[in-house]
């Protein structure tokens, strides 16, 4: 007899921390267990598990052998199959700035690569039916900045590529405070919560203050108030921290970044690393105390120059293994995330050993793909005008960010096997 939901066999809440720039994912199961993914080996699994499903005729999830597979290290290799989707389906809704093909990008070679982990590991191609089986009766939330939105839009398009009927395709719903999609056939929900700092804060704008205002000791209730409804959370932060900011703690200004002209700020900091650490810690503590989590990290950008000042990302193929290293700001953010997850693991022990912490490290695979950004094709046919902006932070859809969801699926399959064993 099949299981209606593979995660319900577990008495544990899972939380995974994918490390890729600044994106964090949390996975929850209905009982007290957390699994954080930090830079630890990932496992692909292959003991068949029978699951009741209406979208997969076999009702079977295929796992690989439970041998250690470190998805964080590897190289990009050619794959002539190309992506699962092309952005033209009515079920594939994305921000226009990431639809590089529709915006006239002439070179499509960036679509024909796949991530090949080292040590003879294999990263299977994304299977929409399997993913839907695993999220049956579940709510998967993406929380953070526009990179989190970028990833969930990738996931929506990948799920929309299945050949099943319309009831198995994500449908957009109205939901106050977030964007939400429902998959009717599996009673599953996907959502995106805009919260670039994870804590309370107001972003700088052209019309308002030219600096961020961030309250480091208060979680952003926009997403935290819905924690009880979430089974998995993917969190992204970091890209909005490296701008002029005023930080508040205890209701008062604690420090300022890149604002030397402010006379009422008594303490000026040279970088944003400590504030970012504090914001991440507050978010993790909130989630742990609520139930469980899964985290992913910071995604490096590939600007050569500065935004709106001639900065570009015009490379047309991946870096070779060893050609590019994680260093500077990318390395520091990654280190902070790793350390904070270790601290969270200690706090999680208060749950009596029922909380597991892991991390998924995708920093390197993202760093090696400078060709995967929209660049000037964030706008339609950009060279028709004199001034060309370049987006070297987000990812073309389809593109390299689809690989993050392939890894996400493998982690979910691993959690099913572990929960079944327990």
C-alpha positions in Angstrom: 0.0 0.0 0.0 1.5 3.4 -1.0 2.1 6.3 1.2 0.0 9.4 0.6 2.9 11.5 1.6 6.4 10.2 2.0 7.4 12.7 4.5 4.7 11.7 7.0 6.6 8.6 7.9 9.1 10.7 9.7 9.1 12.1 13.2 11.6 14.7 12.2 11.6 18.2 10.8 14.1 18.7 8.0 16.0 21.8 7.2 18.5 22.2 4.4 20.9 25.0 3.8 22.0 25.3 0.1 25.1 27.5 -0.1 25.1 29.6 -3.2 25.7 33.2 -2.7 22.9 34.1 -0.4 20.1 31.7 -0.6 18.8 29.7 2.2 16.4 26.8 2.1 14.5 25.2 4.9 12.6 21.9 4.7 9.9 21.1 7.2 8.2 17.9 7.9 5.1 17.9 10.2 6.9 16.7 13.3 9.9 18.2 15.2 12.9 17.6 12.9 15.2 20.0 11.0 17.8 19.3 8.4 20.2 22.1 7.5 22.3 21.6 4.5 25.7 23.1 5.0 28.7 22.2 2.9 28.3 18.5 3.5 28.1 15.7 1.0 24.8 15.1 -0.7 23.4 11.7 -1.3 21.5 10.4 -4.3 19.4 7.4 -3.6 17.7 4.6 -5.4 15.7 2.2 -3.4 12.3 2.4 -5.1 9.7 3.9 -2.9 6.0 3.3 -3.7 3.8 6.4 -3.4 0.2 7.0 -4.3 0.0 9.5 -7.1 -2.4 10.6 -9.8 0.3 12.0 -12.1 2.8 9.2 -12.4 1.4 5.9 -13.7 4.0 3.8 -12.0 3.8 5.6 -8.6 7.4 5.0 -8.1 10.3 7.3 -7.2 13.7 6.0 -8.4 16.7 6.6 -6.2 20.3 5.9 -6.7 22.5 4.0 -4.4 23.1 5.7 -1.1 26.7 6.6 -1.8 28.2 9.9 -0.9 27.8 12.4 -3.7 29.2 15.9 -3.2 27.2 18.1 -5.6 29.2 21.2 -4.6 32.3 20.2 -6.7 32.3 19.4 -10.3 32.3 20.9 -13.8 30.0 22.0 -16.5 29.8 19.6 -19.5 28.0 19.8 -22.8 24.5 18.4 -22.9 22.8 18.5 -26.3 19.4 17.7 -24.8 18.9 21.3 -23.8 16.4 22.6 -21.2 13.0 21.2 -20.2 11.2 24.4 -21.2 11.6 27.4 -23.5 9.5 30.1 -21.8 6.6 30.1 -24.3 4.2 27.8 -22.4 1.2 29.5 -20.7 2.3 27.6 -17.5 5.8 29.2 -17.6 5.4 32.7 -16.2 8.7 34.5 -15.5 9.9 38.1 -15.1 10.5 39.5 -18.5 14.0 40.6 -17.6 15.0 36.9 -17.3 13.4 35.8 -20.6 16.7 36.2 -22.5 15.5 34.4 -25.7 12.4 36.5 -26.0 14.6 39.6 -25.4 16.6 38.8 -28.5 19.7 37.0 -27.1 21.3 35.6 -30.2 23.7 33.1 -28.6 21.8 30.1 -27.1 24.9 28.0 -26.4 24.4 28.7 -22.6 21.4 26.4 -22.7 23.4 23.2 -23.6 25.4 22.5 -20.4 24.7 20.3 -17.4 26.5 20.1 -14.0 28.7 16.9 -13.6 29.7 16.4 -10.0 33.1 14.9 -9.3 33.8 11.3 -8.1 31.6 9.6 -10.7 28.5 11.1 -9.2 25.4 11.7 -11.3 22.9 14.5 -11.0 19.7 13.2 -12.7 17.6 15.4 -15.0 14.7 17.1 -13.2 11.5 14.9 -13.2 8.4 17.0 -12.6 6.2 14.0 -11.7 8.7 13.0 -8.9 8.8 16.5 -7.5 5.0 16.7 -7.4 4.8 13.4 -5.6 7.2 14.7 -2.9 5.3 17.9 -2.3 1.8 16.4 -2.2 -0.3 18.1 0.5 2.7 20.4 1.1 3.6 24.1 1.0 7.0 25.1 -0.4 7.9 28.7 0.2 10.8 30.8 -1.3 11.7 33.7 1.0 14.2 36.5 0.2 15.3 38.7 -2.6 14.9 38.6 -6.4 17.2 35.6 -6.7 14.7 33.6 -4.7 12.0 34.7 -7.1 14.3 33.8 -10.0 14.6 30.2 -8.6 10.9 29.7 -8.0 10.0 31.0 -11.5 12.5 28.4 -12.8 10.7 25.7 -10.7 7.3 26.8 -12.0 8.5 26.5 -15.6 10.1 23.1 -14.9 6.9 21.7 -13.3 4.8 23.1 -16.2 6.8 21.0 -18.6 5.2 17.7 -17.5 2.9 16.0 -19.9 0.0 15.5 -17.5 -3.3 17.3 -17.6 -3.9 20.9 -16.5 -4.6 20.0 -12.9 -1.0 19.1 -12.4 0.3 22.4 -13.6 1.0 25.3 -11.2 -1.8 27.9 -11.2 -1.3 31.4 -9.8 -3.5 32.4 -6.9 -4.1 35.6 -5.0 -2.5 35.6 -1.6 -1.9 38.7 0.5 1.8 39.2 1.2 3.1 36.7 -1.3 2.9 35.3 -4.8 1.3 31.8 -4.6 0.7 28.9 -7.0 -1.5 25.8 -6.4 -1.1 22.4 -8.0 -4.6 21.0 -7.8 -3.8 17.4 -8.6 -1.5 17.1 -5.6 -3.0 19.7 -3.2 0.3 21.4 -3.1 1.3 25.1 -2.9 4.3 27.1 -3.9 4.9 30.7 -2.8 7.4 33.5 -2.9 7.7 36.1 -0.1 9.7 39.3 -0.9 12.0 39.9 2.1 15.5 40.9 0.9 16.8 41.2 4.5 14.8 38.4 6.2 14.4 40.9 9.1 12.3 44.0 9.0 13.6 46.7 6.7 12.9 49.3 4.0 15.0 49.3 0.8 16.5 52.4 -0.6 14.7 53.8 -3.6 15.0 56.5 -6.3 12.1 58.4 -4.9 12.7 57.9 -1.2 15.8 57.6 1.0 19.0 56.6 -0.8 19.8 54.1 1.9 18.4 50.9 3.4 16.8 51.0 6.9 17.2 47.6 8.5 16.0 46.4 12.0 18.4 43.7 12.8 16.6 42.3 15.9 13.1 41.9 14.4 12.2 39.2 11.9 10.1 40.3 9.0 6.6 39.1 9.9 5.6 39.3 6.2 6.9 35.7 5.9 7.4 34.7 9.5 3.7 34.9 10.3 3.0 32.1 7.8 5.6 29.7 9.2 2.9 27.4 10.5 1.7 26.9 6.9 5.1 26.1 5.4 6.7 22.7 5.0 9.8 23.8 3.1 11.5 27.2 2.9 14.1 28.4 0.5 15.8 31.6 1.6 17.9 34.0 -0.3 19.7 37.1 0.9 22.8 39.2 0.5 22.6 41.2 -2.7 20.8 44.1 -1.0 23.2 44.4 1.9 26.1 46.0 0.1 24.6 49.4 -0.2 24.3 52.4 2.1 22.3 51.4 5.2 21.2 52.5 8.6 21.0 49.6 11.1 18.6 49.6 14.1 18.8 47.5 17.3 16.6 47.9 20.3 14.7 50.8 18.6 17.8 52.9 18.2 20.4 53.4 15.5 23.3 51.0 16.1 25.5 51.7 13.1 25.7 53.0 9.5 27.3 51.7 6.4 28.6 54.0 3.6 26.9 57.1 5.1 29.7 59.3 6.4 27.7 62.4 5.9 25.1 61.4 8.6 26.0 63.4 11.7 23.5 61.6 13.9 25.1 58.2 13.3 27.8 57.6 16.0 29.1 54.3 14.7 30.1 53.7 11.1 31.0 50.2 9.9 33.3 49.3 7.0 31.3 46.4 5.6 28.0 44.6 5.9 29.2 41.2 7.2 28.1 41.5 10.8 24.7 43.0 10.0 24.1 40.2 7.5 25.2 37.6 10.1 22.8 39.1 12.7 19.9 39.1 10.2 20.5 35.5 9.2 20.8 34.4 12.8 17.5 36.1 13.8 15.8 34.3 10.8 17.2 30.9 11.7 16.3 31.2 15.3 12.8 32.2 14.4 12.4 29.2 12.1 14.0 26.7 14.5 11.8 27.9 17.3 8.8 27.6 15.0 9.6 24.2 13.7 12.4 23.5 11.1 14.4 24.7 8.2 16.4 24.3 5.0 18.9 26.9 3.9 20.8 27.8 0.8 23.5 30.5 0.3 24.7 33.4 -1.7 24.9 33.4 -5.5 27.9 35.2 -6.8 27.4 37.8 -9.5 29.7 38.2 -12.5 30.0 41.9 -13.1 33.1 43.1 -14.9 32.9 46.8 -13.9 30.1 48.5 -12.0 26.3 48.4 -12.5 25.1 51.1 -14.8 28.7 52.3 -15.3 29.8 50.0 -18.1 29.8 46.8 -16.1 29.1 43.8 -18.2 29.0 40.0 -18.1 29.5 39.1 -21.8 31.3 35.7 -21.4 29.6 33.1 -23.7 30.7 29.8 -22.0 31.3 28.4 -18.5 34.6 28.8 -16.7 36.8 25.6 -16.7 37.3 23.9 -13.4 40.1 25.7 -11.6 39.8 28.8 -13.8 37.8 30.7 -11.2 37.9 30.6 -7.4 35.4 31.6 -4.7 37.1 34.6 -3.1 36.6 38.1 -1.7 33.0 39.0 -0.8 31.6 35.7 -2.1 33.9 33.7 0.1 33.2 35.8 3.2 29.4 35.5 2.8 29.8 31.8 2.3 31.9 31.5 5.4 29.3 33.5 7.5 26.5 31.2 6.3 28.5 28.1 7.1 29.3 29.4 10.6 25.7 30.5 11.3 24.4 27.1 10.3 26.9 25.4 12.8 25.5 27.7 15.5 22.0 26.9 14.5 22.9 23.2 14.8 23.8 23.6 18.4 20.6 25.5 19.1 18.7 22.7 17.3 20.0 20.2 19.9 17.4 21.7 22.3 14.9 19.7 20.3 16.2 16.5 21.9 18.2 15.2 18.9 15.2 15.2 16.6 16.7 18.0 14.4 19.2 17.3 11.6 21.2 20.0 10.0 22.7 19.8 6.5 23.9 22.2 3.8 23.7 22.2 0.0 26.7 24.1 -1.5 26.0 25.5 -5.0 28.3 28.4 -4.8 30.9 27.0 -7.1 28.6 25.7 -9.8 27.0 29.2 -9.9 30.4 31.0 -10.0 31.5 29.0 -13.0 28.5 30.2 -15.2 29.2 33.9 -16.1 27.4 33.1 -19.4 24.1 32.4 -17.7 23.1 35.9 -16.8 20.8 38.1 -18.9 23.5 40.8 -19.3 22.2 43.4 -21.7 19.2 41.1 -22.6 17.5 42.0 -19.4 15.6 44.3 -21.8 14.2 43.5 -25.3 16.7 44.1 -28.1 18.9 46.4 -25.9 21.3 47.7 -28.5 18.6 49.6 -30.2 19.2 52.3 -27.5 22.5 54.1 -26.7 22.6 53.2 -22.9 22.8 49.5 -22.2 22.2 48.2 -18.7 23.6 44.7 -17.7 22.1 42.2 -15.3 24.9 40.0 -14.0 23.2 38.8 -10.8 20.0 37.1 -12.0 19.8 34.1 -14.3 18.3 33.6 -17.7 15.3 31.3 -17.8 15.9 28.6 -18.9 19.5 28.6 -17.6 21.9 27.5 -15.0 19.5 28.2 -12.1 17.5 25.2 -13.2 20.3 23.0 -11.9 19.6 24.3 -8.4 16.1 22.8 -8.6 17.6 19.5 -9.8 19.8 19.4 -6.7 16.8 20.4 -4.5 14.9 17.4 -5.8 17.8 15.0 -5.1 17.9 16.3 -1.5 14.2 15.8 -1.1 14.6 12.2 -2.3 17.4 11.7 0.2 15.2 13.0 3.0 12.4 10.6 2.1 14.8 7.6 2.3 16.2 8.7 5.7 12.7 9.4 7.1 11.5 6.0 5.9 14.5 4.3 7.6 13.7 5.9 10.9 
